[in-house]
Amino acid sequence: MPGRWPPLLIDANVLIDFADSDVTVLRLVVRHLAPVSVLRPVLREVTQLDATDCDRLDLSLFEPSVEQLLEAGARRRSLSFFDRLCLIVSRDQGWACVTNDTVLRKECATEGVRTVWGLELLVGLVGARHLGNRSALTIATAIHHNNPRHISRAILSRLAERLRRLGQS
């Protein structure tokens, strides 16, 4: 698994999903898959976590440049300011953007930025043997209950099948 994961920038929605289910997953990701950064302006929008929590979880806080902030403010696409900022910083830093937002994922693809689904982090941890299948599915189920609009039953079922296949390998 080492080398497969680029450095990650996590967006607000995925950060909230894990904060509301099991935030310690993020520390596992940092320790076993890849460094994880959070934009300071995005963190200010997430009421569940603060800078001290990020430090405890080994998440790196990143301060966007003035140029990046201006570019995010000047763009007038279908993305929010914070999503544009995640896209721009991911592009500039060569990081993958961790998001479940389909519009952000589409814009990232247009800009050549790699994306990772939030639940893919669980699959990566299970595949690397740092999280059990049952624990991953419990966390994903909690995320589904907290965020059924973005993490549907169909997504949960596909994840369960993927985890089951991992357990057989």
Backbone bond lengths (Angstrom), bond angles and torsions (degrees), N, CA, C in turn:
res aa  C-N    CA-C-N  psi(-1)  N-CA   C-N-CA  omega(-1)  CA-C   N-CA-C  phi
1 M - - - 1.451 - - 1.531 112.13 -
2 P 1.344 121.27 -32.13 1.457 119.46 179.70 1.519 110.71 -57.75
3 G 1.319 116.32 140.91 1.447 122.06 -179.50 1.515 113.70 89.52
4 R 1.309 117.34 -19.02 1.462 120.17 -179.19 1.516 111.61 -77.14
5 W 1.312 116.40 -31.38 1.460 121.58 -174.65 1.527 110.78 -99.67
6 P 1.323 116.74 122.69 1.469 118.77 173.26 1.532 108.88 -77.65
7 P 1.328 117.60 168.50 1.465 118.72 171.17 1.529 109.18 -55.90
8 L 1.322 115.73 145.63 1.464 121.93 -173.45 1.524 111.77 -115.35
9 L 1.320 115.62 142.77 1.459 122.96 169.92 1.518 106.62 -117.40
10 I 1.313 116.76 120.15 1.464 121.01 -173.80 1.525 109.99 -97.94
11 D 1.326 116.82 132.88 1.466 119.94 -179.87 1.529 110.48 -84.55
12 A 1.313 115.70 173.11 1.471 121.52 -174.13 1.520 112.12 -61.79
13 N 1.330 117.94 -42.96 1.462 119.81 -175.49 1.524 112.51 -63.80
14 V 1.315 117.45 -42.90 1.460 120.29 179.38 1.530 109.54 -70.31
15 L 1.317 116.37 -38.60 1.468 120.19 177.05 1.531 110.29 -59.25
16 I 1.318 116.48 -43.72 1.472 121.51 178.24 1.530 110.35 -65.97
17 D 1.338 116.88 -41.92 1.471 119.80 179.35 1.530 110.98 -55.99
18 F 1.321 116.82 -47.12 1.464 119.23 -178.80 1.524 111.63 -75.25
19 A 1.324 118.15 -33.85 1.470 120.30 177.37 1.524 110.50 -63.04
20 D 1.320 117.14 -35.04 1.460 121.59 -178.48 1.534 113.67 -85.90
21 S 1.332 117.58 -9.75 1.466 119.61 -178.71 1.531 110.76 -115.11
22 D 1.322 117.04 -65.88 1.461 121.46 178.54 1.525 108.16 -157.61
23 V 1.307 115.06 92.22 1.460 121.25 -174.41 1.528 112.63 -65.92
24 T 1.333 117.72 -21.11 1.467 119.84 -178.83 1.530 112.16 -66.61
25 V 1.325 117.22 -16.44 1.467 120.71 174.65 1.528 110.07 -57.05
26 L 1.324 116.23 -36.25 1.460 119.30 -177.97 1.525 111.60 -64.17
27 R 1.322 117.46 -37.20 1.473 120.38 176.68 1.531 109.82 -64.53
28 L 1.330 116.77 -39.42 1.467 120.06 177.32 1.526 110.88 -62.47
29 V 1.325 116.41 -41.00 1.465 120.44 178.78 1.522 109.54 -59.95
30 V 1.336 116.72 -47.43 1.467 120.46 -179.31 1.523 110.87 -61.73
31 R 1.296 116.53 -42.87 1.470 120.17 -175.51 1.527 113.36 -74.03
32 H 1.335 117.25 -29.26 1.460 118.37 -170.57 1.534 115.64 -121.83
33 L 1.337 118.14 -16.03 1.469 118.75 -177.50 1.521 113.04 -117.27
34 A 1.329 116.86 -53.96 1.465 119.72 -173.97 1.520 110.28 -170.06
35 P 1.333 116.91 156.86 1.461 119.11 172.02 1.529 109.30 -63.84
36 V 1.330 115.76 144.39 1.468 121.54 179.95 1.524 108.50 -123.49
37 S 1.326 115.07 128.64 1.462 121.14 176.64 1.515 110.36 -113.88
38 V 1.332 113.82 153.50 1.460 123.17 175.72 1.523 106.51 -129.87
39 L 1.317 116.30 133.79 1.464 119.43 176.74 1.525 109.87 -74.13
40 R 1.325 116.66 133.38 1.474 119.79 178.98 1.527 112.38 -54.70
41 P 1.340 118.89 -44.54 1.474 118.06 178.79 1.532 112.74 -62.48
42 V 1.326 117.56 -33.43 1.464 121.63 178.10 1.526 109.48 -70.11
43 L 1.325 117.18 -41.87 1.461 120.34 179.81 1.524 111.08 -59.60
44 R 1.317 116.79 -35.46 1.475 120.31 178.92 1.529 112.07 -63.70
45 E 1.333 116.44 -21.45 1.464 121.52 178.68 1.530 112.70 -88.35
46 V 1.316 116.90 -11.75 1.466 122.41 -177.06 1.525 108.01 -101.43
47 T 1.326 116.42 107.12 1.464 120.10 -175.12 1.528 112.77 -75.68
48 Q 1.307 117.64 -18.04 1.464 121.46 -176.15 1.528 113.53 -75.09
49 L 1.331 118.22 -21.10 1.461 122.31 -174.77 1.519 110.81 -133.71
50 D 1.336 114.67 155.23 1.455 119.78 173.28 1.527 108.91 -133.51
51 A 1.321 117.02 -176.31 1.463 121.30 -176.72 1.527 111.93 -61.64
52 T 1.316 117.45 -35.34 1.458 120.78 178.38 1.523 110.55 -64.24
53 D 1.330 117.10 -42.02 1.465 121.04 176.48 1.529 110.35 -60.92
54 C 1.315 116.09 -43.81 1.468 119.56 179.90 1.518 110.69 -60.80
55 D 1.320 117.24 -42.41 1.454 121.21 178.02 1.529 110.73 -61.53
56 R 1.318 117.03 -44.14 1.468 122.62 179.60 1.529 111.30 -62.79
57 L 1.321 116.75 -32.13 1.468 121.95 -178.49 1.527 112.93 -91.78
58 D 1.324 116.99 2.11 1.472 123.14 -178.74 1.530 113.01 67.26
59 L 1.333 117.15 22.33 1.460 121.25 175.09 1.514 108.67 -82.37
60 S 1.314 117.21 136.34 1.463 121.53 178.56 1.517 109.61 -89.10
61 L 1.319 115.96 130.09 1.459 119.85 174.11 1.520 108.07 -87.58
62 F 1.327 115.51 134.36 1.457 121.10 -177.31 1.528 108.97 -120.96
63 E 1.302 114.79 130.47 1.469 120.92 177.83 1.525 108.16 -99.47
64 P 1.326 117.55 113.47 1.471 119.74 178.37 1.527 110.98 -62.91
65 S 1.310 114.97 151.77 1.466 120.01 177.27 1.523 109.81 -73.11
66 V 1.306 115.25 163.87 1.470 120.74 175.99 1.521 109.50 -59.53
67 E 1.326 116.60 -39.61 1.467 120.43 179.55 1.522 111.45 -62.41
68 Q 1.327 116.12 -41.88 1.466 119.90 178.72 1.522 111.15 -65.82
69 L 1.320 116.90 -41.03 1.468 120.67 177.54 1.532 110.91 -63.20
70 L 1.322 116.09 -42.42 1.473 119.76 179.24 1.522 111.32 -65.73
71 E 1.326 116.73 -42.13 1.467 119.85 178.15 1.521 110.88 -62.21
72 A 1.325 116.88 -43.09 1.472 120.46 179.31 1.520 110.48 -63.77
73 G 1.318 117.22 -37.39 1.456 121.00 179.47 1.513 113.61 -72.77
74 A 1.333 117.02 -27.62 1.459 121.03 -176.40 1.522 113.16 -83.86
75 R 1.314 117.43 -27.81 1.462 120.61 -178.43 1.516 110.14 -69.62
76 R 1.310 115.57 138.49 1.473 120.22 179.12 1.515 109.89 -124.52
77 R 1.314 115.50 67.79 1.460 119.99 176.46 1.515 107.99 -108.30
78 S 1.301 115.28 -165.39 1.466 120.67 -176.30 1.526 112.85 -81.24
79 L 1.327 118.23 5.92 1.457 121.55 -179.39 1.520 111.39 -95.33
80 S 1.330 115.22 151.47 1.460 120.06 172.03 1.532 108.67 -70.19
81 F 1.307 116.86 165.37 1.466 121.88 177.10 1.527 110.21 -55.24
82 F 1.336 117.39 -46.33 1.465 120.94 -176.26 1.523 112.01 -67.72
83 D 1.322 117.70 -36.95 1.461 120.32 176.23 1.531 110.46 -67.54
84 R 1.344 116.79 -40.97 1.474 119.31 176.16 1.522 110.07 -60.86
85 L 1.326 115.98 -40.45 1.458 120.43 -179.72 1.538 110.54 -64.15
86 C 1.329 117.47 -42.37 1.474 120.43 176.00 1.529 110.80 -59.51
87 L 1.308 117.06 -43.35 1.457 121.85 178.60 1.523 111.08 -61.01
88 I 1.320 116.72 -49.34 1.465 122.02 -176.07 1.527 111.07 -64.28
89 V 1.321 116.90 -46.48 1.469 119.75 -179.57 1.524 110.56 -66.46
90 S 1.327 117.92 -42.20 1.469 120.41 177.24 1.528 110.14 -58.98
91 R 1.299 116.37 -45.05 1.476 121.39 178.72 1.529 110.48 -60.38
92 D 1.319 116.41 -50.76 1.464 120.82 -175.46 1.526 113.33 -67.28
93 Q 1.320 117.20 -34.03 1.471 121.45 -176.75 1.526 112.88 -91.59
94 G 1.342 116.96 -11.55 1.459 120.17 -176.76 1.520 112.27 75.36
95 W 1.326 116.71 27.93 1.459 122.37 -179.20 1.525 109.97 -96.48
96 A 1.313 116.82 159.38 1.461 122.09 170.64 1.522 107.40 -88.46
97 C 1.314 116.16 142.10 1.463 122.50 179.40 1.529 108.64 -96.27
98 V 1.334 115.70 120.33 1.463 120.81 179.15 1.523 107.27 -91.71
99 T 1.331 115.77 111.23 1.453 120.80 -176.27 1.525 110.66 -154.54
100 N 1.324 115.06 151.49 1.464 121.61 172.83 1.529 110.57 -106.62
101 D 1.309 117.09 1.05 1.457 123.05 -177.22 1.532 109.22 -79.60
102 T 1.323 116.85 115.05 1.469 120.02 -175.37 1.526 112.49 -66.62
103 V 1.316 118.25 -32.93 1.465 119.97 178.99 1.528 109.67 -68.71
104 L 1.328 117.08 -43.86 1.465 120.42 177.21 1.522 110.24 -62.54
105 R 1.318 117.34 -41.21 1.469 120.61 179.04 1.530 110.53 -61.22
106 K 1.328 116.78 -41.12 1.465 120.90 179.30 1.534 110.64 -64.42
107 E 1.314 116.36 -44.35 1.473 120.21 179.21 1.531 110.74 -65.56
108 C 1.331 117.00 -38.28 1.462 120.25 176.56 1.521 110.20 -61.07
109 A 1.340 116.88 -43.41 1.463 120.72 178.85 1.521 110.57 -60.04
110 T 1.325 116.60 -41.53 1.468 121.39 178.52 1.524 111.05 -60.37
111 E 1.329 116.40 -36.39 1.470 121.86 -178.17 1.528 112.89 -90.20
112 G 1.344 117.28 0.32 1.458 120.42 -179.60 1.519 114.06 76.41
113 V 1.334 117.19 23.79 1.463 122.00 179.65 1.522 108.91 -96.36
114 R 1.314 115.96 127.95 1.469 120.70 177.60 1.529 109.24 -68.15
115 T 1.323 115.95 143.91 1.463 121.15 176.73 1.520 109.60 -124.18
116 V 1.323 114.15 156.05 1.454 122.56 178.01 1.521 106.40 -135.07
117 W 1.334 117.16 130.70 1.461 120.88 173.54 1.529 108.35 -68.23
118 G 1.313 117.91 147.77 1.461 121.28 178.24 1.515 113.09 -56.19
119 L 1.336 116.53 -42.35 1.460 120.00 -178.57 1.531 112.77 -71.39
120 E 1.337 116.96 -18.13 1.466 119.92 175.82 1.526 111.17 -62.52
121 L 1.317 116.90 -26.60 1.455 120.15 177.47 1.527 110.01 -62.90
122 L 1.333 116.21 -39.72 1.464 120.36 177.06 1.526 110.74 -64.54
123 V 1.311 116.36 -43.75 1.469 120.80 179.32 1.529 109.67 -61.43
124 G 1.316 116.63 -42.14 1.465 120.01 178.24 1.512 112.47 -61.53
125 L 1.322 116.09 -42.25 1.462 119.81 179.47 1.524 112.04 -67.32
126 V 1.334 117.09 -39.70 1.465 120.31 177.24 1.528 109.32 -65.69
127 G 1.325 116.22 -45.53 1.465 119.91 179.92 1.515 112.91 -60.93
128 A 1.328 117.33 -32.44 1.467 122.08 178.99 1.527 111.96 -87.74
129 R 1.329 116.02 2.05 1.471 122.94 177.53 1.532 113.25 66.20
130 H 1.336 115.77 34.16 1.466 120.40 176.78 1.530 112.10 -110.09
131 L 1.321 115.75 0.95 1.463 122.22 177.03 1.526 106.82 -152.20
132 G 1.315 116.10 138.18 1.455 119.90 178.98 1.513 112.49 -79.52
133 N 1.327 116.47 154.79 1.470 121.66 177.81 1.526 111.73 -53.99
134 R 1.326 116.08 -48.20 1.462 120.55 -176.75 1.529 110.87 -62.00
135 S 1.334 117.42 -43.27 1.468 120.67 178.74 1.527 110.63 -63.48
136 A 1.328 117.03 -43.06 1.461 120.90 179.46 1.529 111.04 -61.00
137 L 1.320 116.10 -43.89 1.461 119.81 -179.61 1.532 111.17 -68.10
138 T 1.318 117.92 -36.04 1.472 121.33 176.67 1.525 110.31 -63.36
139 I 1.321 117.12 -43.77 1.470 121.22 178.79 1.527 109.78 -64.99
140 A 1.326 117.01 -45.61 1.469 120.53 179.99 1.526 111.22 -62.49
141 T 1.317 117.67 -37.41 1.466 121.36 178.38 1.528 110.10 -65.42
142 A 1.336 116.93 -40.67 1.470 120.15 176.58 1.521 110.42 -62.92
143 I 1.328 116.84 -41.19 1.470 120.27 177.62 1.522 109.61 -62.09
144 H 1.333 117.33 -43.84 1.467 121.21 177.75 1.527 111.05 -57.92
145 H 1.325 117.20 -45.77 1.464 120.16 -178.77 1.529 111.62 -65.06
146 N 1.330 116.75 -34.73 1.464 120.87 179.40 1.527 112.79 -81.04
147 N 1.326 116.85 -24.44 1.459 121.31 -173.30 1.534 110.49 -142.87
148 P 1.347 117.44 60.64 1.464 119.27 -175.65 1.535 113.56 -67.82
149 R 1.306 117.45 -18.46 1.469 119.93 179.95 1.534 111.04 -67.66
150 H 1.333 116.56 -41.33 1.465 120.19 -178.11 1.524 113.13 -97.69
151 I 1.326 117.41 -27.83 1.457 121.33 178.73 1.538 106.81 -115.30
152 S 1.310 115.19 88.21 1.463 121.65 -174.58 1.523 111.42 -79.01
153 R 1.328 115.49 171.34 1.470 120.62 175.07 1.526 110.33 -60.82
154 A 1.328 116.74 -37.20 1.472 120.04 179.64 1.529 110.51 -63.53
155 I 1.308 117.18 -42.16 1.467 121.05 177.87 1.523 109.49 -63.70
156 L 1.319 116.44 -43.28 1.464 121.63 179.20 1.534 110.61 -61.35
157 S 1.312 116.98 -41.13 1.474 120.94 178.55 1.525 111.41 -64.87
158 R 1.334 116.53 -42.60 1.471 119.69 177.77 1.520 111.06 -63.66
159 L 1.330 116.59 -38.40 1.459 120.02 177.66 1.530 110.34 -64.10
160 A 1.322 117.02 -45.12 1.470 121.27 -179.92 1.525 110.14 -58.36
161 E 1.325 117.64 -42.21 1.456 121.41 179.33 1.536 110.12 -65.80
162 R 1.295 116.98 -42.66 1.469 120.92 179.46 1.535 110.64 -63.01
163 L 1.330 116.13 -42.40 1.463 120.10 178.03 1.522 111.33 -65.61
164 R 1.330 116.03 -38.80 1.465 120.21 177.53 1.520 110.84 -60.36
165 R 1.343 116.20 -44.12 1.473 120.35 178.36 1.528 111.41 -63.55
166 L 1.321 116.94 -37.97 1.472 120.42 177.53 1.523 110.69 -62.44
167 G 1.312 115.76 -39.55 1.459 120.46 -179.18 1.523 112.95 -65.43
168 Q 1.339 115.80 -21.06 1.473 120.05 -178.72 1.514 111.82 -90.82
169 S 1.297 117.18 -12.57 1.478 118.90 -175.97 1.508 112.21 -86.10
